Amino acid sequence: MTYKEPDFDADRIPPNVIDHFYRSFLAFPGQAIVVENATPLPDVLEQARIVTFSGSGARPGFFPARPSTANRN
C-alpha cells in the first residue's frame, strides 16, 4: 500500500457549478435538505427559506434536542 497526495485541482468543483446548484433549488417545488458549509449567493439567500443549524441558538441541530432528564418526573 502506498500513499498518494490528493490532486486538489482535479477534485475542486468550479464555483459556477456550486452557484447553479443553489439556484436550481429556487425552482424546486418541494423541500430539500442540503448539508454544506458554504453560504449560498446573496440573491439565493434573498429568495429562499434557509434554516441554518448553528450548534446553538434557536436551531442548534437538525433533530430537536432531547428533553433534559432533570425535567422528567
C-alpha positions as CSV (number, residue, x, y, z in Angstrom):
1,M,0.0,0.0,0.0
2,T,1.3,3.5,-0.8
3,Y,0.0,7.0,-0.1
4,K,-0.6,9.5,-2.8
5,E,-1.2,13.2,-2.1
6,P,-4.6,14.3,-3.3
7,D,-4.8,16.2,-6.6
8,F,-6.8,19.2,-5.3
9,D,-7.2,20.9,-8.7
10,A,-8.8,17.8,-10.1
11,D,-11.1,17.4,-7.1
12,R,-12.2,21.1,-6.9
13,I,-15.7,21.9,-8.1
14,P,-15.9,25.1,-10.2
15,P,-17.7,28.0,-8.5
16,N,-20.3,28.3,-11.3
17,V,-21.4,24.7,-10.6
18,I,-21.9,25.5,-7.0
19,D,-23.8,28.6,-7.8
20,H,-26.1,26.7,-10.2
21,F,-26.6,24.0,-7.6
22,Y,-28.1,26.5,-5.1
23,R,-30.1,28.4,-7.8
24,S,-31.7,25.1,-9.0
25,F,-33.4,24.8,-5.7
26,L,-35.2,28.1,-6.2
27,A,-37.5,26.4,-8.8
28,F,-37.8,23.2,-6.8
29,P,-41.4,22.8,-5.6
30,G,-40.6,20.6,-2.6
31,Q,-38.4,20.7,0.4
32,A,-34.7,19.8,0.3
33,I,-32.0,19.4,2.9
34,V,-28.5,20.4,1.9
35,V,-25.7,19.7,4.2
36,E,-23.0,22.1,3.3
37,N,-20.6,24.5,4.9
38,A,-20.7,27.0,2.1
39,T,-23.0,30.0,2.1
40,P,-25.3,30.4,-0.9
41,L,-25.0,33.6,-3.0
42,P,-26.9,36.7,-1.7
43,D,-29.6,36.5,-4.4
44,V,-30.3,32.9,-3.4
45,L,-30.5,33.9,0.3
46,E,-33.0,36.6,-0.5
47,Q,-35.4,34.3,-2.3
48,A,-35.0,31.0,-0.4
49,R,-36.2,30.0,3.0
50,I,-33.0,28.7,4.6
51,V,-32.6,27.2,8.1
52,T,-29.1,27.3,9.4
53,F,-28.1,24.9,12.1
54,S,-25.5,26.7,14.2
55,G,-24.8,24.4,17.1
56,S,-26.5,26.8,19.5
57,G,-29.4,29.3,19.5
58,A,-32.8,28.9,18.1
59,R,-32.0,25.9,15.9
60,P,-28.9,24.1,17.2
61,G,-29.2,21.0,15.1
62,F,-31.2,19.0,12.6
63,F,-33.0,17.0,15.2
64,P,-34.7,18.6,18.2
65,A,-32.8,18.5,21.4
66,R,-33.8,15.8,23.9
67,P,-35.6,17.0,26.9
68,S,-33.4,17.3,30.0
69,T,-33.6,14.3,32.3
70,A,-33.9,16.8,35.2
71,N,-37.3,17.9,34.0
72,R,-38.8,14.4,33.9
73,N,-41.0,13.1,36.8
